[in-house]
Amino acid sequence: MKIKGQLYWWNIRRSIVNSSSNFLNRLNISRDDFVEIQSKSITKVFISNTTEGYGFLRNTQDLYNTIDKDYINVIVDGFLHSKDVFELPEEQVFYNPKLNFWWVWNVIWNKQNKACSEFEKFHSNDIKKLQNQSREREMKFISLNRNFKTGRETFIESVSQELIDENWITGHFSNRRNLKNDSLVNNDFKHFYNIIFQHINNKGYIQPFFESPGLNDAITDKMLIITEKSCIPFLLGNIAVPMNLYYVSEYEKLGFKFVKDINGIPINETIDWDINLDIELPKKWLLEQTNRLNLINKNNTLQDIKKVYNDNLDIIKHNQNLVVELMTNEDVLDELKQWIEK
C-alpha cells in the first residue's frame, strides 16, 4: 500500500518480489502470499498484523538483518510492555491498543469479510445487535476454546469434570468427555459468530476466555495480542475472566472493570506486567486460576452465581458500553494517520 512518497506496508508473514518479475508465473506459483513492489528506492517500511501470537517481536527483529532499522516502522498488534523492546527509536513505533478493538468491528466483522458473511447478515452493520441485553443464563460458566493454543489445552485438561459436566465448555482440540463442541464450527466457520451471538449467548454467567497469544508471549514476545476474543465476553454481558496472564491490568488501563471476588474466592487480580519473571510463571498462574474456577463452580449454585452477577450489573453494563465505544470510535485512526504521514 503506497501512502506518500515511497512508503510501503509489509506483512511479514509474506515475502517481497519485484512487481516487474515474471518469475513466479513461470513457475506456476500463486502470488497470493507475496507483496509486489516496484524496483525503486524504499524509504519507509510499515510492519503490522505479523502473527496472531507466537513471535511478532522475533519476526520483526529478523528483518533488521536485511532492512536498515532506520526504515522500519512498527504498528503494534495489541498490548505492548514498552516501545523499547523493538530497539527502535520510539517515534518509529505506533502503539495504541484501541486500534485493535476498532479493527475487530470494522475489518474482521465487517467490510464484506467472506469468512463472516452470515454474521454480517445478522448484525447488518449495527453493533448494538451484538450487545446481549438478557440477564438470565442457563448455567454458571461458558468458555469457548476452538483452536489449540498453548495455555488452552492446560485449562481444558486441568478443569474439573464437574465443571465441564455442569456448564458450557468447549475444547475442539480435546477428547474430554461432555465438552459442548459443535461440529458445525469445524466444518463451516462462517457460522461461528452467529452461534455465539444467537444460539449460545445466554449459556453462562461467568466467561473464562483466552486471547490468541501463546502461553509465554507476555515474557518472550513482550506483546499481548487483541482480537475479537477480547470483545465477545464484554458484548455478551458476562462476568469476564481473562485466562492469559497480565490481561486484566492492561484491560483496566483502557477503562474496563472486573469482578474481583465471587463469594469469597478472589478472581481477576490486577498484576503488573513483569517481563523478567521465570518462564514457568504463566503456566503456574494458569493452573492456580483454573483451580479457583473449579472452586467457584463447586461451592456455588446457579442461584448463587446469578446473585453475584446481578450485584455486579453496573460493571457488566459499563463494559458493554465501553467495548462498543472502543470498537466504533475512529479517533485512533486520526492518530495513526498523523503518525504515518510524519
C-alpha positions as CSV (number, residue, x, y, z in Angstrom):
1,M,0.0,0.0,0.0
2,K,1.6,3.3,-1.1
3,I,0.9,6.1,1.3
4,K,3.1,9.1,0.5
5,G,6.4,9.2,-1.3
6,Q,8.0,5.8,-1.1
7,L,6.1,4.3,1.9
8,Y,5.1,0.6,1.9
9,W,3.2,-1.8,4.1
10,W,4.8,-5.2,4.7
11,N,3.0,-8.0,6.4
12,I,6.0,-10.2,7.4
13,R,4.1,-13.4,7.0
14,R,4.7,-12.7,3.4
15,S,7.7,-12.3,1.1
16,I,8.6,-9.5,-1.3
17,V,9.1,-9.9,-5.1
18,N,9.7,-7.4,-7.8
19,S,6.4,-6.4,-9.4
20,S,8.0,-6.4,-12.9
21,S,9.3,-10.0,-12.5
22,N,7.5,-12.9,-14.2
23,F,9.5,-15.4,-12.2
24,L,6.6,-16.8,-10.1
25,N,4.2,-17.0,-13.0
26,R,6.7,-19.1,-15.0
27,L,6.9,-21.5,-12.0
28,N,3.1,-21.5,-11.8
29,I,3.3,-20.3,-8.2
30,S,0.5,-18.1,-6.8
31,R,1.3,-14.5,-5.9
32,D,-1.3,-14.5,-3.1
33,D,1.4,-14.9,-0.5
34,F,3.6,-12.2,-1.9
35,V,3.7,-8.4,-1.7
36,E,4.9,-7.0,-5.0
37,I,7.0,-3.8,-5.1
38,Q,8.5,-1.8,-8.0
39,S,12.2,-1.6,-8.4
40,K,12.8,1.7,-6.7
41,S,14.1,3.1,-3.5
42,I,12.1,2.4,-0.3
43,T,12.5,5.0,2.5
44,K,9.9,3.5,5.0
45,V,8.6,0.0,5.7
46,F,5.5,-0.3,7.9
47,I,5.1,-3.6,9.7
48,S,1.7,-4.7,11.1
49,N,-0.5,-7.8,11.6
50,T,2.5,-10.1,11.7
51,T,1.3,-13.0,13.7
52,E,-1.6,-14.0,15.9
53,G,0.7,-14.6,18.8
54,Y,4.0,-16.5,18.6
55,G,6.6,-14.1,17.5
56,F,5.8,-10.5,16.5
57,L,8.9,-9.2,18.1
58,R,11.2,-12.0,16.9
59,N,9.9,-11.8,13.3
60,T,10.3,-8.0,13.3
61,Q,13.9,-8.3,14.6
62,D,14.7,-10.8,11.9
63,L,14.1,-8.0,9.4
64,Y,16.9,-6.0,10.9
65,N,19.3,-8.3,9.1
66,T,18.0,-7.3,5.6
67,I,16.4,-3.9,6.1
68,D,18.0,-0.8,7.6
69,K,16.4,-0.2,11.0
70,D,16.1,3.5,10.1
71,Y,13.4,2.4,7.5
72,I,11.4,0.1,9.8
73,N,8.2,1.4,11.4
74,V,6.1,-0.9,13.6
75,I,2.4,-0.8,14.3
76,V,1.9,-2.8,17.5
77,D,-0.8,-5.5,17.3
78,G,-2.2,-5.5,20.8
79,F,-0.8,-4.6,24.2
80,L,2.9,-3.9,24.5
81,H,5.2,-3.9,27.5
82,S,7.2,-0.9,26.3
83,K,8.2,0.5,22.9
84,D,11.9,0.0,23.6
85,V,11.6,-3.8,23.2
86,F,11.9,-3.3,19.4
87,E,15.3,-1.5,19.8
88,L,14.0,1.2,17.5
89,P,13.6,5.0,18.1
90,E,10.3,5.5,20.0
91,E,8.9,7.6,17.1
92,Q,9.1,4.5,14.8
93,V,6.7,2.5,16.9
94,F,2.9,3.2,16.9
95,Y,1.2,1.9,20.0
96,N,-2.5,2.3,20.8
97,P,-4.4,-0.9,21.7
98,K,-7.7,0.9,20.9
99,L,-6.8,0.4,17.2
100,N,-7.3,-3.4,17.6
101,F,-10.8,-3.0,19.0
102,W,-11.7,-0.7,16.1
103,W,-10.2,-3.3,13.7
104,V,-12.4,-6.1,15.1
105,W,-15.6,-4.3,14.2
106,N,-14.6,-2.5,11.0
107,V,-12.5,-5.2,9.4
108,I,-12.9,-8.7,10.9
109,W,-16.6,-8.5,11.5
110,N,-17.5,-6.1,8.7
111,K,-16.4,-4.8,5.2
112,Q,-17.7,-7.8,3.3
113,N,-15.4,-10.3,5.0
114,K,-16.3,-13.5,3.3
115,A,-15.3,-15.6,6.3
116,C,-18.0,-13.8,8.3
117,S,-20.7,-13.4,5.6
118,E,-23.5,-14.9,7.6
119,F,-22.5,-12.9,10.7
120,E,-22.7,-9.7,8.7
121,K,-26.2,-10.6,7.6
122,F,-27.1,-10.9,11.3
123,H,-25.7,-7.6,12.6
124,S,-26.4,-5.6,9.4
125,N,-23.7,-3.1,10.4
126,D,-25.5,-2.3,13.7
127,I,-23.2,-3.1,16.6
128,K,-26.0,-2.7,19.1
129,K,-27.3,-6.1,17.9
130,L,-24.3,-7.7,19.4
131,Q,-25.0,-6.3,22.9
132,N,-26.8,-9.0,24.8
133,Q,-29.5,-7.4,26.9
134,S,-30.7,-10.6,28.6
135,R,-29.6,-11.0,32.2
136,E,-30.7,-14.7,32.5
137,R,-28.4,-17.6,32.0
138,E,-28.8,-21.3,31.8
139,M,-25.5,-22.3,33.5
140,K,-22.8,-20.8,35.7
141,F,-20.0,-20.9,33.2
142,I,-19.3,-20.6,29.4
143,S,-15.8,-20.9,28.0
144,L,-15.2,-21.2,24.3
145,N,-11.9,-22.8,23.1
146,R,-12.0,-23.6,19.4
147,N,-8.4,-23.7,18.3
148,F,-5.4,-25.2,20.0
149,K,-3.0,-22.6,21.6
150,T,-0.6,-23.2,24.4
151,G,-2.5,-22.5,27.6
152,R,-5.9,-23.5,26.3
153,E,-5.0,-27.2,26.5
154,T,-3.7,-26.7,30.0
155,F,-7.0,-25.3,31.1
156,I,-9.1,-27.9,29.3
157,E,-7.1,-30.8,30.7
158,S,-7.0,-29.3,34.3
159,V,-10.6,-28.1,34.7
160,S,-12.7,-30.4,36.8
161,Q,-15.1,-32.9,35.2
162,E,-17.8,-31.5,37.3
163,L,-17.3,-28.0,35.8
164,I,-17.4,-29.5,32.3
165,D,-20.5,-31.5,33.0
166,E,-22.5,-28.7,34.5
167,N,-21.5,-25.9,32.1
168,W,-21.0,-24.8,28.5
169,I,-17.3,-25.6,28.0
170,T,-15.8,-26.3,24.5
171,G,-12.4,-27.5,23.5
172,H,-12.4,-28.6,19.9
173,F,-8.8,-29.9,20.2
174,S,-9.7,-32.2,23.2
175,N,-11.4,-35.6,23.6
176,R,-12.5,-34.9,27.2
177,R,-16.0,-36.2,27.9
178,N,-19.0,-33.9,27.7
179,L,-17.4,-30.9,26.1
180,K,-20.0,-28.9,24.2
181,N,-18.2,-29.0,20.9
182,D,-20.3,-28.2,17.8
183,S,-19.3,-29.9,14.6
184,L,-20.7,-27.0,12.6
185,V,-17.9,-24.8,13.9
186,N,-15.3,-27.1,12.5
187,N,-17.0,-27.5,9.1
188,D,-18.3,-24.1,8.3
189,F,-16.5,-21.2,10.0
190,K,-18.8,-18.5,8.6
191,H,-21.5,-19.5,11.0
192,F,-19.2,-19.4,14.1
193,Y,-20.0,-16.0,15.3
194,N,-23.7,-16.5,14.7
195,I,-23.6,-19.4,17.0
196,I,-22.0,-17.3,19.7
197,F,-24.3,-14.3,19.4
198,Q,-27.6,-16.0,18.6
199,H,-27.6,-19.5,20.0
200,I,-25.3,-19.7,23.0
201,N,-25.3,-16.1,24.1
202,N,-27.2,-16.9,27.3
203,K,-25.5,-20.1,28.3
204,G,-23.3,-18.9,31.2
205,Y,-22.9,-16.0,33.7
206,I,-19.1,-16.3,34.0
207,Q,-16.9,-16.4,30.9
208,P,-13.3,-17.5,31.3
209,F,-11.6,-16.7,28.0
210,F,-8.3,-16.9,26.2
211,E,-6.9,-14.4,23.8
212,S,-4.6,-15.5,21.0
213,P,-1.1,-15.3,22.3
214,G,1.0,-18.3,23.2
215,L,1.2,-19.1,26.9
216,N,4.6,-17.3,27.4
217,D,4.3,-14.5,24.9
218,A,4.0,-11.8,27.7
219,I,7.5,-12.7,28.7
220,T,9.2,-13.9,25.4
221,D,7.4,-11.6,22.9
222,K,6.6,-8.8,25.3
223,M,3.3,-8.2,23.5
224,L,-0.2,-9.4,24.0
225,I,-2.4,-9.6,21.0
226,I,-6.0,-8.2,20.9
227,T,-8.6,-9.9,18.7
228,E,-12.3,-10.4,18.6
229,K,-11.8,-12.7,21.6
230,S,-11.3,-9.6,23.8
231,C,-14.7,-8.2,22.6
232,I,-17.0,-11.2,22.9
233,P,-17.3,-11.6,26.7
234,F,-18.0,-7.9,27.2
235,L,-20.5,-7.7,24.4
236,L,-22.3,-10.8,25.7
237,G,-22.7,-9.1,29.1
238,N,-20.9,-11.9,31.0
239,I,-18.6,-11.8,34.0
240,A,-15.3,-11.7,32.1
241,V,-12.3,-13.7,33.4
242,P,-9.2,-13.4,31.2
243,M,-7.1,-16.6,31.3
244,N,-3.9,-15.1,29.9
245,L,-1.6,-13.5,32.5
246,Y,-1.4,-9.7,32.6
247,Y,-4.5,-9.0,30.5
248,V,-6.6,-7.8,33.5
249,S,-4.1,-5.0,34.2
250,E,-3.9,-4.0,30.5
251,Y,-7.7,-4.0,30.0
252,E,-8.1,-1.9,33.1
253,K,-5.8,0.8,31.6
254,L,-8.4,1.1,28.8
255,G,-11.2,1.5,31.4
256,F,-12.6,-2.0,31.7
257,K,-13.7,-3.1,35.2
258,F,-13.7,-6.6,36.6
259,V,-15.5,-8.6,39.3
260,K,-12.7,-9.3,41.9
261,D,-14.4,-11.7,44.2
262,I,-17.0,-14.5,43.8
263,N,-18.4,-15.4,47.2
264,G,-15.0,-15.4,49.0
265,I,-12.9,-16.7,46.1
266,P,-10.6,-14.0,44.6
267,I,-10.6,-13.7,40.8
268,N,-9.3,-11.2,38.2
269,E,-6.4,-9.9,40.3
270,T,-4.6,-6.9,38.9
271,I,-1.0,-8.0,38.2
272,D,1.5,-5.5,36.8
273,W,3.3,-6.8,33.7
274,D,6.8,-8.1,34.5
275,I,8.9,-9.5,31.6
276,N,11.7,-10.6,33.9
277,L,9.9,-13.4,35.7
278,D,10.5,-17.1,35.4
279,I,9.3,-18.6,32.1
280,E,7.3,-21.2,34.1
281,L,5.2,-18.5,35.8
282,P,2.4,-18.2,33.2
283,K,1.6,-21.9,33.4
284,K,1.7,-21.9,37.2
285,W,-0.6,-18.9,37.3
286,L,-3.0,-20.5,34.8
287,L,-3.2,-23.7,36.9
288,E,-4.0,-21.6,40.0
289,Q,-6.6,-19.6,38.1
290,T,-8.2,-22.9,36.9
291,N,-8.3,-24.2,40.4
292,R,-10.1,-21.1,41.5
293,L,-12.7,-21.6,38.8
294,N,-13.2,-25.2,39.9
295,L,-13.8,-24.0,43.5
296,I,-16.3,-21.4,42.3
297,N,-18.2,-24.0,40.5
298,K,-18.1,-26.5,43.4
299,N,-19.0,-24.0,46.1
300,N,-21.8,-22.1,44.4
301,T,-25.2,-23.0,43.0
302,L,-26.6,-21.4,39.8
303,Q,-28.7,-19.1,42.0
304,D,-25.6,-18.1,44.0
305,I,-23.8,-17.1,40.7
306,K,-26.9,-15.3,39.5
307,K,-26.9,-13.1,42.6
308,V,-23.2,-12.3,42.1
309,Y,-24.0,-11.4,38.5
310,N,-26.9,-9.1,39.5
311,D,-24.9,-7.5,42.3
312,N,-22.3,-6.5,39.6
313,L,-24.6,-5.3,36.8
314,D,-23.0,-1.9,36.9
315,I,-19.7,-3.5,35.9
316,I,-21.4,-5.6,33.2
317,K,-23.2,-2.6,31.7
318,H,-20.1,-0.4,31.9
319,N,-18.0,-2.9,30.0
320,Q,-20.7,-3.5,27.3
321,N,-20.8,0.3,26.6
322,L,-17.1,0.7,26.7
323,V,-16.3,-2.1,24.3
324,V,-18.8,-0.6,21.8
325,E,-17.2,2.8,22.2
326,L,-13.7,1.3,21.5
327,M,-14.9,-0.7,18.5
328,T,-16.6,2.3,16.8
329,N,-14.6,5.4,17.8
330,E,-12.3,6.5,14.9
331,D,-10.1,8.9,16.8
332,V,-7.4,6.3,16.9
333,L,-7.4,6.3,13.1
334,D,-6.6,10.0,13.0
335,E,-3.8,9.4,15.4
336,L,-2.4,6.6,13.2
337,K,-2.7,8.7,10.0
338,Q,-0.8,11.5,11.6
339,W,1.9,9.1,12.7
340,I,2.2,7.6,9.2
341,E,2.4,11.0,7.5
342,K,5.2,12.3,9.7
